Amino acid sequence: MDYNNFYNGVGRVVIQDAAISDDALAAATDAAQGVQRELGAVQRNSRIVEMFTSYWPESDATLVPMDGHQARFWVCFPNETLPRGWIGHGYHHTFADTTDDKYMIFSLSLEAYRYRHRRHEERRHMAFSNSFDGIMKRAKKAFIPITTKLICCGHRSTHLDAVRSFIDTKTDMLKAAYKKMTGLSMGYGDLPKSNEWPFFQELQALDNIGHTWTNSVFGTAVPELLSSVTDLEYAKQNQHEPMVYVWPNENAIKVLPVGDVDHGQFQGAVSNATEFSYDSTEDLPDGYKNKLAMLQIVPDGTFLPNVGTRCGYGYFLFQEEGA
């Protein structure tokens, strides 16, 4: 798999919209729990489930109807967190090169460069056939398990967006607190470092000894300013620190050291990274275990300085020293 092809010119993640989406995760969860989704009329009449089982009975795969697409089914395998792709009827006028292409499959293992399309279109990872026998021959080769590296690359933008959002929020809080206290506005280029800002150091010293502010505005604004400055400095320092990606899938806890997530050569680093596996979260190094525990109780897309980011069912954690 070429991990350098996950982004188009504007940085949009190619694979995230389908293969590692919440819909895909929900489909695999439903399959594991034996939940029977209601079939639409087209899905009932397609006979795709019946034919798939007939052609590949030893796969033990469960076909789950895809929400919003009447002629597609997620292909979910036992003990796997995500589907390996989907199978469905071909929309020849939209995707295929010929109206004879009746069936299609989608899988991240497919790199269909022969199609003329923009990089973010899903048919980049599609195959087509005018017969079910032909599409199943492709499916048996294409439907391989989703890897930790694929998930990590797909979740990269979630982490980067969370860090930038955190920095923007803390910057706004700092400016607002400063204006409450001084009546003056602070430009972005005016943001000082705490060790170079006597005003901050004096406020910090007073706060450390439990000083009581007679002005209620100061009483509210000082803690906001102090915490914002500290959080901002940690977050900016964190932007280029080495990280690991942690994916607790059905069978094990996968840990992938990926280095600087904001680096231009990130995909290449992921491609060459060595993956580690643990039986459970209890087997993780204490530092990672503690960070994971903190992120598991916050909403998706949340960044915590010196800890990491929760990306749905995956986590970017700052690498422990010596790990």
C-alpha positions in Angstrom: 0.0 0.0 0.0 1.3 3.4 -0.9 0.8 5.6 2.2 1.9 8.7 0.3 -1.4 8.9 -1.6 -3.8 9.6 1.2 -4.1 13.3 0.6 -5.1 15.4 -2.4 -4.0 18.9 -3.2 -6.0 20.5 -0.4 -5.1 18.0 2.2 -8.5 16.2 2.3 -8.2 12.6 3.5 -8.9 10.2 0.6 -9.9 7.2 2.6 -11.6 8.5 5.7 -15.0 9.3 4.1 -15.8 5.6 3.5 -13.4 3.0 4.8 -12.8 4.2 8.3 -15.9 6.3 8.9 -18.3 6.0 11.8 -20.7 4.3 9.4 -18.1 1.6 8.7 -17.4 1.1 12.4 -21.1 0.9 13.2 -21.6 -1.7 10.5 -18.8 -3.9 11.9 -20.3 -3.5 15.4 -23.8 -4.5 14.2 -22.3 -7.6 12.4 -20.4 -8.7 15.6 -23.5 -8.3 17.7 -25.8 -10.0 15.3 -28.0 -6.9 14.7 -30.2 -7.3 11.6 -30.6 -4.1 9.7 -33.7 -3.5 7.7 -33.2 -4.1 4.0 -34.5 -1.7 1.4 -36.4 -2.9 -1.6 -33.4 -2.8 -3.9 -31.3 -4.7 -1.4 -33.9 -7.3 -0.9 -34.2 -7.9 -4.7 -30.5 -7.7 -5.4 -29.6 -11.3 -4.3 -26.1 -10.0 -3.5 -26.0 -11.5 0.0 -27.2 -14.9 -1.3 -24.7 -14.9 -4.2 -21.8 -13.7 -2.0 -22.4 -16.5 0.5 -22.7 -19.0 -2.3 -19.4 -17.9 -4.0 -17.4 -17.6 -0.8 -19.0 -19.7 2.0 -15.7 -20.2 3.9 -15.2 -16.5 4.4 -17.7 -16.3 7.4 -18.3 -12.7 6.3 -21.5 -10.9 7.2 -22.9 -8.4 4.7 -24.4 -5.4 6.4 -26.7 -3.0 4.4 -25.1 0.4 3.9 -27.2 3.3 5.2 -28.0 5.7 2.4 -27.0 3.4 -0.4 -29.7 1.0 -1.5 -27.5 -1.3 -3.5 -24.4 -1.6 -1.3 -23.4 -3.9 1.5 -20.5 -3.6 4.0 -18.4 -6.8 4.1 -17.6 -7.5 7.7 -15.4 -10.3 8.9 -15.4 -11.9 12.4 -13.2 -10.3 15.1 -12.4 -7.2 13.0 -13.1 -3.7 14.1 -13.9 -2.4 10.6 -15.3 -3.8 7.3 -12.8 -4.8 4.6 -14.8 -2.9 2.1 -18.2 -3.0 0.4 -19.9 -4.7 -2.6 -22.8 -3.5 -4.6 -24.4 -2.9 -8.0 -22.5 -0.7 -10.3 -23.7 2.9 -11.0 -22.3 2.9 -14.5 -23.2 6.5 -15.3 -21.3 7.7 -12.2 -18.4 5.3 -11.7 -17.6 2.7 -14.2 -16.0 3.0 -17.7 -18.8 1.1 -19.4 -22.5 0.5 -18.9 -21.8 -3.2 -19.0 -20.2 -3.1 -15.5 -23.0 -4.4 -13.4 -21.2 -5.0 -10.1 -18.5 -3.1 -8.1 -16.4 -3.5 -4.9 -14.6 -0.9 -2.8 -11.5 -1.8 -0.8 -8.5 0.2 0.3 -6.2 -2.5 -1.1 -7.4 -1.4 -4.6 -5.4 1.3 -6.4 -7.2 1.8 -9.6 -4.9 4.3 -11.4 -6.4 3.6 -14.8 -9.6 5.5 -14.0 -9.5 9.2 -14.8 -10.7 10.9 -11.6 -9.7 13.3 -8.9 -7.7 11.8 -6.0 -10.5 12.2 -3.4 -13.1 10.2 -5.3 -13.9 6.9 -3.8 -13.6 5.0 -7.1 -9.9 5.3 -6.7 -10.3 2.2 -4.6 -12.9 0.4 -6.8 -13.1 -2.5 -9.1 -15.9 -3.3 -11.6 -17.3 -6.3 -13.5 -20.2 -7.2 -15.7 -20.6 -10.5 -13.9 -20.9 -11.6 -10.2 -18.3 -14.3 -10.8 -15.9 -11.7 -12.1 -16.4 -9.3 -9.2 -16.0 -12.1 -6.6 -12.7 -13.1 -8.1 -11.5 -9.5 -7.4 -13.2 -9.5 -4.0 -11.4 -12.5 -2.7 -8.1 -10.8 -3.5 -9.1 -7.3 -2.4 -10.9 -7.9 0.9 -7.9 -8.0 3.2 -8.0 -6.7 6.8 -7.8 -3.0 7.5 -4.3 -2.2 9.0 -3.3 0.1 11.8 -1.2 2.1 9.4 -4.3 2.8 7.2 -6.3 3.9 10.2 -3.5 6.1 11.5 -3.1 8.0 8.2 -6.9 8.5 8.0 -7.1 9.9 11.5 -4.1 12.3 11.0 -6.3 15.3 10.0 -8.5 14.8 13.1 -5.5 15.2 15.3 -4.1 18.2 13.5 -7.5 20.0 13.4 -7.9 19.3 17.2 -4.5 20.9 18.0 -5.1 24.0 15.9 -8.6 24.4 17.4 -7.2 24.1 20.9 -4.5 26.8 20.1 -7.1 29.1 18.6 -9.4 28.7 21.6 -6.7 29.3 24.2 -5.4 32.3 22.2 -8.9 33.9 22.2 -9.2 33.2 26.0 -5.9 34.8 26.7 -6.8 37.9 24.7 -10.2 38.2 26.3 -8.7 37.8 29.8 -6.0 40.4 29.1 -8.6 42.9 27.8 -10.8 42.4 30.9 -7.9 43.2 33.2 -6.2 46.1 31.2 -8.8 47.4 28.8 -6.3 46.9 26.0 -6.4 44.6 23.0 -3.6 42.1 22.3 -2.7 41.2 18.7 -1.6 37.7 17.7 2.0 38.9 17.2 2.0 40.4 20.7 1.6 37.1 22.5 4.6 36.9 24.9 6.2 33.9 26.4 5.6 33.4 30.1 9.3 33.6 31.0 9.6 36.9 29.1 6.5 38.6 30.5 6.9 40.2 33.9 3.1 40.9 34.1 2.4 37.2 33.9 5.1 36.3 36.4 3.7 38.8 38.9 0.2 37.4 38.5 1.5 33.9 38.8 3.4 34.7 42.0 0.3 36.3 43.6 -1.9 33.4 42.6 0.6 30.9 44.0 0.3 32.4 47.5 -3.5 32.4 47.3 -3.9 36.2 46.8 -7.5 37.4 47.0 -8.5 39.9 44.4 -10.7 42.7 45.5 -11.8 43.4 41.9 -14.2 40.6 40.9 -13.2 41.0 37.2 -9.6 40.3 38.1 -10.7 37.3 40.2 -12.3 35.8 37.1 -9.8 36.9 34.5 -6.5 36.0 36.2 -7.1 32.2 36.3 -8.2 32.3 32.7 -5.1 34.2 31.6 -2.7 32.0 33.6 -4.1 28.7 32.4 -4.4 30.0 28.8 -0.8 31.0 28.7 0.4 27.7 30.1 -1.9 25.6 27.9 -0.8 27.6 24.8 2.9 27.0 25.4 2.4 23.3 26.0 0.3 23.0 22.8 2.7 24.9 20.6 5.6 22.8 22.0 3.5 19.7 21.4 2.9 20.5 17.7 6.1 18.8 16.5 6.8 16.3 19.3 7.0 12.6 18.4 3.8 10.6 18.9 2.4 7.1 18.8 -0.9 6.0 17.3 -2.9 3.6 19.5 -5.7 1.5 18.0 -7.6 -0.8 20.4 -9.1 -3.2 17.9 -11.0 -6.4 18.6 -8.0 -8.6 19.1 -5.2 -6.5 20.6 -4.0 -3.0 21.4 -1.9 -1.8 18.4 0.8 0.8 19.0 2.5 2.5 16.1 5.3 5.0 16.6 4.8 7.7 14.0 7.0 10.7 15.0 6.0 14.2 14.1 2.4 14.1 12.9 2.6 17.6 11.4 5.7 16.7 9.3 5.4 16.7 5.5 6.9 13.2 5.3 4.4 11.7 7.8 3.0 9.1 5.4 6.5 7.8 4.6 7.3 7.6 8.3 4.1 5.6 8.9 5.0 3.3 6.0 8.4 2.5 7.6 7.2 2.3 11.2 7.3 -0.9 13.3 4.0 -1.8 14.9 3.8 -3.2 18.4 0.9 -5.2 19.8 -0.4 -5.7 23.4 -3.0 -8.1 24.6 -4.9 -5.4 26.6 -4.6 -1.8 27.8 -3.3 -3.2 31.2 -0.2 -4.4 29.3 0.6 -0.9 28.0 3.5 1.1 29.5 2.1 3.1 32.4 2.6 6.4 30.6 0.5 5.4 27.7 -2.0 3.7 29.9 -2.6 6.9 31.9 -2.9 9.1 28.8 -5.3 6.6 27.2 -7.5 6.7 30.3 -7.7 10.5 30.2 -8.6 10.6 26.5 -11.2 7.8 26.8 -13.5 10.1 28.9 -13.4 13.2 26.5 -15.4 13.7 23.3 -14.1 12.7 19.9 -11.7 15.2 18.4 -10.4 16.5 21.8 -6.8 17.4 22.2 -5.1 17.5 25.6 -1.7 19.1 26.0 1.1 16.7 26.8 -1.4 13.8 26.5 -2.7 13.5 22.9 -5.9 13.5 20.8 -8.9 11.2 20.7 -9.7 10.4 17.1 -12.9 8.4 17.4 -11.8 4.8 18.1 -8.1 5.6 17.8 -5.7 7.8 19.8 -2.6 9.9 19.1 -0.4 9.9 22.2 2.8 11.8 22.9 5.6 9.4 22.9 7.0 8.4 26.3 10.7 9.1 26.8 12.7 6.0 26.0 9.7 4.3 24.4 
